[in-house]
Amino acid sequence: MTMTMTSLAAGRTVADRSVTGRAGLASCDWSALGTQVRLVVTEPSAMVEARAELERRLDLLDRTCSRFRPDSELRRLDDRRGAPVPVSPLLAELVQVGLRAARLTDGDVDPTVGRAMEAIGYDRTFALVAAQGPGMRIVAGPVPGWRGINLDAERGLLTVPAGVIVDLGATAKAWAADDAAAALAERFGCGVLVSLGGDLAVAGSAPADGWSVRVQDAVGHPDQAPPGPTAMIALHSGGLATSSVTARRWVRGGDAMHHVIDPRTGMPARTPWRTVSVAAASCVDANTASTSAIVRGEAAPGMLRRHHLPARLVTVEGTVTTVAGWPAES
């Protein structure tokens, strides 16, 4: 896996619930893509236009690659699986990002997990997935595998094998954070932080002491007191991602399910980690590494050390392990 790290240092939290300014920063929060969105800029006067642009980009992403919208470009490919299909430059880019993640992780992060996701009950927007339900008959087995997808990027043609449902959820969201942060920083000439759930990217000129981020083990608003252990870090460039088996979790017939699939079994990954947070040169690389770490289980700390990726891993019991220069717990 070839991923580069970004430096981290201790910092202070800067967080606002609405469009306000604090110490030269403005931030805004809303919901999109089934997750919490946070936008922070170092130029408060740019916030209104910056938010409108980010909302436009997220809407386009949803219309392009949502697994839950029958009218999305990705789902419209269903009727032509097995044949080359012309796709938009955006979908081609997102597929390319997903295939790269699979290649770098030796298949830990595989975009062909869509049918496995549906088989375990994640077949609709997560807000509509029942927290409790009866048992299901699941035929477990390896997912079809990313090598079966053929993308001719030059001609804009995508071939997905018959029977394969593509899920670009994690990598697409991370790519969107990277792309939006860079575009907004260039357009408005200021520092920008974009957070989409557990995926965060920064671009432009960072605050003097870095972008202060609170990493926690439970989903919640940055302004609210977090349950469980937390860490405060300062991000100066690149991206940060947290993968978790607790954030999107449901029960079927007494069996706990979560959304991180082990492609080798087609079932939720059996892992000692409840959350893994990674900092890298981009949010995509951070997300790729954090998801791979969940799947790799006990081998994850060694993998992250070898690639010099600062990371924080929390076990199901709450024990925290940090590697590759991640700051000490606050």
C-alpha positions as CSV (number, residue, x, y, z in Angstrom):
1,M,0.0,0.0,0.0
2,T,1.5,3.3,-1.0
3,M,0.1,6.1,1.1
4,T,1.8,9.1,2.5
5,M,1.2,10.6,6.0
6,T,0.5,14.1,7.1
7,S,2.0,15.5,10.4
8,L,-0.3,16.0,13.4
9,A,0.1,18.1,16.5
10,A,-2.0,18.9,19.6
11,G,-4.6,21.6,19.0
12,R,-7.8,23.3,20.3
13,T,-11.3,22.7,19.2
14,V,-13.1,25.3,17.0
15,A,-16.7,24.4,16.4
16,D,-19.9,26.2,15.8
17,R,-23.4,24.9,15.2
18,S,-24.5,27.5,12.6
19,V,-23.1,30.1,10.2
20,T,-21.1,32.2,12.7
21,G,-17.6,33.5,13.0
22,R,-15.1,32.7,15.8
23,A,-11.5,33.7,15.8
24,G,-11.7,34.4,12.1
25,L,-13.5,31.2,11.3
26,A,-17.0,30.5,10.1
27,S,-18.7,27.1,10.2
28,C,-22.0,25.5,9.2
29,D,-23.6,22.1,9.7
30,W,-26.4,20.2,7.8
31,S,-27.2,16.7,6.7
32,A,-26.6,15.2,3.3
33,L,-25.8,11.8,1.8
34,G,-27.3,10.3,5.0
35,T,-24.5,11.8,7.2
36,Q,-23.6,15.0,9.0
37,V,-21.8,17.7,6.9
38,R,-19.6,20.3,8.4
39,L,-18.0,23.2,6.4
40,V,-15.5,25.5,8.0
41,V,-13.7,28.4,6.2
42,T,-11.1,31.0,7.3
43,E,-12.9,33.7,5.4
44,P,-16.4,34.2,7.0
45,S,-17.7,36.3,4.1
46,A,-17.3,33.3,1.8
47,M,-19.5,31.0,3.8
48,V,-22.8,31.5,2.1
49,E,-21.4,30.9,-1.4
50,A,-19.1,28.1,-0.2
51,R,-22.0,26.2,1.4
52,A,-24.1,26.6,-1.8
53,E,-21.3,25.2,-3.9
54,L,-20.7,22.3,-1.5
55,E,-24.4,21.5,-1.5
56,R,-24.4,21.4,-5.3
57,R,-21.4,19.1,-5.4
58,L,-23.0,16.7,-2.9
59,D,-26.3,16.6,-4.7
60,L,-24.4,15.7,-8.0
61,L,-22.5,13.0,-6.1
62,D,-25.7,11.5,-4.9
63,R,-27.3,11.6,-8.3
64,T,-24.2,10.0,-9.8
65,C,-23.3,7.1,-7.5
66,S,-26.0,6.5,-4.8
67,R,-26.8,2.8,-4.3
68,F,-30.2,3.7,-2.9
69,R,-31.5,6.0,-5.7
70,P,-33.1,4.1,-8.6
71,D,-32.5,7.2,-10.8
72,S,-28.8,7.5,-10.0
73,E,-26.3,6.9,-12.9
74,L,-24.8,4.0,-11.0
75,R,-28.1,2.2,-10.6
76,R,-29.2,2.9,-14.2
77,L,-26.3,0.6,-15.2
78,D,-28.0,-2.4,-13.6
79,D,-29.9,-3.3,-16.8
80,R,-26.7,-3.4,-18.8
81,R,-24.4,-5.4,-16.6
82,G,-21.9,-7.4,-18.6
83,A,-21.7,-4.9,-21.5
84,P,-19.6,-1.7,-21.9
85,V,-21.7,1.3,-20.9
86,P,-20.8,5.0,-21.5
87,V,-20.5,6.8,-18.2
88,S,-20.0,10.4,-17.1
89,P,-16.5,11.7,-16.3
90,L,-17.5,11.9,-12.6
91,L,-18.7,8.3,-12.4
92,A,-15.6,7.2,-14.2
93,E,-13.4,9.1,-11.7
94,L,-15.3,7.6,-8.7
95,V,-14.9,4.1,-10.1
96,Q,-11.3,4.7,-10.7
97,V,-10.9,5.8,-7.1
98,G,-12.7,2.7,-5.8
99,L,-10.5,0.4,-7.9
100,R,-7.4,2.1,-6.7
101,A,-8.4,1.5,-3.1
102,A,-8.9,-2.2,-3.9
103,R,-5.6,-2.5,-5.5
104,L,-3.7,-0.7,-2.7
105,T,-5.3,-2.8,0.0
106,D,-5.1,-6.2,-1.8
107,G,-8.8,-6.3,-1.9
108,D,-9.6,-5.2,1.7
109,V,-11.7,-2.3,0.2
110,D,-13.6,-3.8,-2.7
111,P,-16.3,-1.9,-4.7
112,T,-18.2,-5.2,-5.5
113,V,-19.6,-5.6,-2.0
114,G,-23.0,-4.1,-3.0
115,R,-24.9,-7.4,-3.1
116,A,-23.3,-8.6,0.1
117,M,-24.6,-5.3,1.7
118,E,-28.1,-6.0,0.5
119,A,-28.0,-9.6,1.7
120,I,-27.3,-8.5,5.3
121,G,-30.1,-5.9,5.3
122,Y,-28.4,-2.7,4.2
123,D,-30.5,-2.3,1.1
124,R,-31.8,1.2,1.6
125,T,-30.8,4.5,3.1
126,F,-29.5,3.7,6.6
127,A,-32.1,5.9,8.3
128,L,-34.7,3.4,6.9
129,V,-32.9,0.2,8.1
130,A,-34.7,-1.2,11.1
131,A,-32.5,-1.4,14.2
132,Q,-34.0,-4.8,15.1
133,G,-35.4,-7.5,12.9
134,P,-35.9,-11.2,12.4
135,G,-33.1,-13.6,11.3
136,M,-32.2,-13.8,7.7
137,R,-31.0,-16.7,5.5
138,I,-27.6,-15.5,4.2
139,V,-25.5,-17.5,1.8
140,A,-22.0,-16.2,2.8
141,G,-19.1,-16.2,0.4
142,P,-16.4,-14.0,-1.2
143,V,-17.7,-11.0,-3.1
144,P,-17.2,-11.1,-6.9
145,G,-14.0,-9.1,-6.8
146,W,-12.9,-5.8,-8.1
147,R,-10.7,-7.3,-10.9
148,G,-13.9,-8.2,-12.8
149,I,-14.7,-4.5,-13.3
150,N,-13.3,-3.0,-16.5
151,L,-13.0,0.8,-16.8
152,D,-11.8,2.3,-20.1
153,A,-11.2,5.8,-18.7
154,E,-10.0,7.1,-22.0
155,R,-13.2,6.1,-23.9
156,G,-15.5,6.6,-20.9
157,L,-16.7,3.0,-20.9
158,L,-17.5,0.9,-17.8
159,T,-18.1,-2.8,-17.8
160,V,-19.6,-4.4,-14.7
161,P,-20.0,-8.2,-14.7
162,A,-23.6,-9.6,-14.6
163,G,-24.8,-10.1,-11.1
164,V,-22.4,-7.5,-9.5
165,I,-23.7,-4.5,-7.6
166,V,-21.2,-1.8,-7.2
167,D,-20.9,0.1,-3.9
168,L,-18.7,3.2,-4.0
169,G,-20.1,4.6,-0.7
170,A,-16.9,5.0,1.4
171,T,-14.4,6.0,-1.2
172,A,-16.8,8.3,-3.1
173,K,-17.6,10.3,0.1
174,A,-13.9,10.7,0.9
175,W,-13.1,11.7,-2.6
176,A,-15.9,14.3,-2.4
177,A,-14.4,15.8,0.7
178,D,-11.0,16.1,-0.9
179,D,-12.3,17.5,-4.2
180,A,-14.7,20.0,-2.5
181,A,-12.1,21.3,0.0
182,A,-9.5,21.9,-2.8
183,A,-12.1,23.5,-5.2
184,L,-13.5,25.8,-2.5
185,A,-10.0,26.8,-1.2
186,E,-9.0,27.8,-4.8
187,R,-12.2,29.6,-5.6
188,F,-12.4,31.7,-2.4
189,G,-8.6,32.0,-1.6
190,C,-9.0,30.8,2.0
191,G,-8.6,27.8,4.2
192,V,-11.3,25.2,4.0
193,L,-12.3,22.2,6.0
194,V,-15.0,19.8,4.7
195,S,-16.2,16.9,6.9
196,L,-18.6,14.3,5.6
197,G,-19.4,12.0,8.6
198,G,-16.1,10.3,9.4
199,D,-14.3,11.7,6.3
200,L,-12.5,15.0,6.6
201,A,-10.3,17.0,4.2
202,V,-8.6,20.4,4.5
203,A,-7.1,22.7,1.9
204,G,-5.8,26.2,1.5
205,S,-4.1,28.1,4.3
206,A,-4.7,26.4,7.7
207,P,-5.2,28.4,10.9
208,A,-1.9,29.2,12.6
209,D,-2.2,26.2,15.0
210,G,-3.8,23.9,12.5
211,W,-7.3,22.7,12.0
212,S,-8.4,21.4,15.4
213,V,-10.3,18.1,15.3
214,R,-11.8,16.0,18.0
215,V,-11.6,12.3,17.2
216,Q,-14.2,10.2,19.1
217,D,-15.6,6.7,19.2
218,A,-19.3,7.6,19.0
219,V,-21.1,9.5,16.3
220,G,-22.2,13.0,17.5
221,H,-22.1,16.7,16.9
222,P,-18.7,18.3,17.6
223,D,-20.4,20.8,20.1
224,Q,-21.8,18.0,22.2
225,A,-19.9,16.2,25.0
226,P,-18.7,12.9,23.6
227,P,-19.1,9.6,25.3
228,G,-16.0,7.4,25.7
229,P,-12.4,8.2,25.0
230,T,-11.5,11.1,22.6
231,A,-8.4,12.6,21.1
232,M,-7.7,16.2,20.0
233,I,-5.4,16.7,17.0
234,A,-4.4,19.5,14.8
235,L,-4.5,18.8,11.1
236,H,-2.4,21.0,8.9
237,S,-3.0,19.4,5.5
238,G,-4.4,16.3,3.8
239,G,-7.2,14.3,5.3
240,L,-8.5,12.3,8.2
241,A,-10.9,9.4,8.2
242,T,-12.6,7.3,10.9
243,S,-14.0,3.9,10.1
244,S,-16.3,2.3,12.7
245,V,-18.3,-0.9,13.2
246,T,-20.6,0.9,15.7
247,A,-21.9,3.9,13.7
248,R,-24.0,1.9,11.2
249,R,-25.1,-1.1,13.1
250,W,-28.3,-3.2,13.2
251,V,-29.5,-6.6,14.6
252,R,-31.1,-9.4,12.7
253,G,-32.2,-12.5,14.7
254,G,-29.9,-11.6,17.5
255,D,-26.9,-11.2,15.3
256,A,-25.2,-7.8,15.1
257,M,-24.5,-6.5,11.6
258,H,-22.4,-3.6,10.5
259,H,-21.5,-2.0,7.2
260,V,-17.8,-2.8,6.9
261,I,-17.8,-6.0,4.8
262,D,-14.9,-8.4,4.6
263,P,-14.7,-9.1,0.9
264,R,-13.2,-12.5,1.6
265,T,-16.4,-13.7,3.4
266,G,-19.1,-11.3,2.2
267,M,-20.1,-10.7,5.8
268,P,-19.4,-7.9,8.3
269,A,-15.8,-7.9,9.2
270,R,-14.9,-9.7,12.5
271,T,-12.5,-7.3,14.0
272,P,-11.1,-6.3,17.5
273,W,-11.5,-2.6,16.6
274,R,-14.7,-0.6,17.1
275,T,-13.1,2.5,15.4
276,V,-9.9,3.2,13.5
277,S,-8.9,6.8,12.6
278,V,-6.1,7.5,10.2
279,A,-4.4,10.7,8.9
280,A,-3.0,10.7,5.4
281,A,-2.1,13.0,2.5
282,S,-5.7,12.8,1.3
283,C,-9.0,11.9,2.8
284,V,-9.3,9.1,0.2
285,D,-6.0,7.5,1.4
286,A,-7.0,8.0,5.0
287,N,-10.4,6.3,4.4
288,T,-8.8,3.5,2.4
289,A,-6.4,2.8,5.2
290,S,-8.9,3.0,8.0
291,T,-11.4,0.7,6.3
292,S,-8.5,-1.8,5.5
293,A,-7.5,-1.7,9.1
294,I,-11.0,-2.7,10.3
295,V,-10.9,-5.6,7.9
296,R,-7.4,-6.7,8.7
297,G,-8.1,-6.8,12.4
298,E,-5.1,-7.7,14.6
299,A,-2.7,-7.1,11.7
300,A,-3.8,-3.5,11.3
301,P,-1.3,-1.7,13.6
302,G,1.7,-3.4,11.9
303,M,0.3,-2.5,8.5
304,L,-0.2,1.2,9.5
305,R,3.3,1.4,11.0
306,R,4.9,0.0,7.8
307,H,3.3,2.7,5.7
308,H,4.0,5.5,8.3
309,L,0.3,6.4,8.7
310,P,-0.5,8.1,12.0
311,A,-3.5,6.2,13.4
312,R,-5.7,5.6,16.5
313,L,-7.3,2.3,17.0
314,V,-9.9,1.6,19.7
315,T,-10.9,-1.9,20.7
316,V,-14.4,-3.1,21.4
317,E,-13.5,-2.9,25.1
318,G,-12.3,0.7,24.7
319,T,-8.5,0.2,24.8
320,V,-6.7,2.8,22.7
321,T,-3.7,2.0,20.5
322,T,-1.8,4.7,18.6
323,V,0.8,4.2,15.9
324,A,3.2,6.2,13.7
325,G,3.3,9.4,15.6
326,W,-0.4,9.9,16.4
327,P,-0.6,12.3,19.4
328,A,-1.0,11.1,22.9
329,E,-4.6,10.9,24.3
330,S,-5.8,14.2,25.9
